[in-house]
């Protein structure tokens, strides 16, 4: 099942980290799916937190990522950072 379909059918909380990353990436490359690229990223860095502050050039060098997808990852990271700051302000 494709990650986007799984999210629709089962909800985001039932998707793996790789599936969520694949949805953010949108597509892979020639003969390499977004899920393959997401798994390659997680294999390289191990955790979401360890990949999120990497330089764009480092992320773009991973097979299936390139510049546009590295930018998407950086934007997703920034969105998470802003959400955390907002939640921290609201709870304080």
C-alpha positions in Angstrom: 0.0 0.0 0.0 1.3 3.4 -0.9 2.1 5.7 2.0 -0.5 8.3 1.1 -3.2 5.7 0.7 -2.3 4.2 4.1 -2.6 7.6 5.7 -6.0 8.1 4.2 -7.2 4.6 5.1 -5.6 4.1 8.5 -4.6 7.6 9.7 -1.3 9.3 10.1 -0.6 7.7 13.5 -0.5 4.3 11.9 2.2 5.3 9.4 5.9 4.6 10.0 8.4 7.3 10.0 9.6 6.2 6.6 6.0 6.4 5.2 5.5 9.9 6.6 8.8 11.0 5.1 7.9 9.5 1.8 4.7 11.6 1.8 6.7 14.7 2.5 9.2 13.8 -0.3 6.3 13.3 -2.7 8.2 11.2 -5.2 11.5 9.4 -5.6 13.7 9.2 -8.7 14.0 7.0 -11.7 13.4 3.5 -10.5 13.5 4.6 -6.9 10.3 5.4 -5.0 9.8 8.1 -2.4 9.5 5.3 0.2 12.9 3.9 -0.9 14.4 7.4 -0.6 12.8 7.9 2.9 14.2 4.5 4.0 17.7 5.5 2.7 17.6 8.7 4.7 16.5 6.9 7.9 19.1 4.1 7.3 21.8 6.8 7.0 20.8 8.9 10.0 18.9 6.4 12.2 16.4 8.8 13.7 14.2 11.7 12.6 15.9 14.1 15.0 19.4 13.3 13.7 18.5 14.0 10.1 16.5 17.2 10.5 19.4 19.6 11.2 21.6 18.4 8.4 22.8 20.8 5.7 20.7 20.8 2.5 23.7 19.8 0.5 24.2 16.7 2.6 20.6 15.7 2.3 20.6 16.4 -1.4 23.5 14.0 -1.9 21.3 11.0 -0.8 19.9 8.9 -3.7 16.4 9.9 -4.5 16.5 13.2 -2.5 18.2 15.9 -4.6 17.7 19.6 -3.9 13.9 20.0 -4.0 13.3 17.1 -1.7 16.0 18.3 0.7 14.2 21.6 0.8 10.9 19.9 1.6 12.6 18.1 4.5 14.1 21.4 5.8 10.7 23.0 5.6 9.1 20.2 7.5 11.7 20.5 10.2 11.2 24.2 10.4 7.4 23.7 10.6 7.9 21.3 13.5 10.3 23.7 15.3 7.7 26.5 15.0 4.9 24.3 16.3 7.0 23.3 19.3 7.7 26.9 20.1 4.0 27.8 19.8 3.0 24.9 22.0 5.6 25.9 24.6 4.3 29.5 24.6 0.8 28.3 25.0 1.6 26.0 27.9 3.6 28.5 29.8 
